[in-house]
């Protein structure tokens, strides 16, 4: 009998408790049932985007079997991040106002650097657009 953890995915920042782990079971005879499988992974909410192992072990209803276990893959996908430039006005001849933005989507353990807002890099057709 081979028990394999099924591949799953979760978004960065979300708990692994949002994942419904399950397994495929080969060569189960008659109407036998397997329950109480244990799934483990090193992933938590702050684990970086990438692929990680899901191990499966244990289970009840296995007394007639000598199971082998295969790992599955848990893919951590990017979380959405929104950066919105704030609208500003400038009176001709006055100094340029500070460019500001609103940022949403970071989690408490994440940090960001204060992005440099350079008007020269946003020039379109001799006007400044953000």
KAUR-V502167 format. One record per helix or strand of 3 or more residues. SS is the DSSP state (~ for helix, > for strand). FROM is the first residue (numbers start at 1). TO is the last residue. If there is no record, write none. Layout:
SS_FROM_TO, SS_FROM_TO
This chain:
>_2_5, >_8_11, ~_16_18, >_23_26, >_35_40, >_50_60, >_68_70, >_72_77, >_82_85, >_101_104, ~_119_122
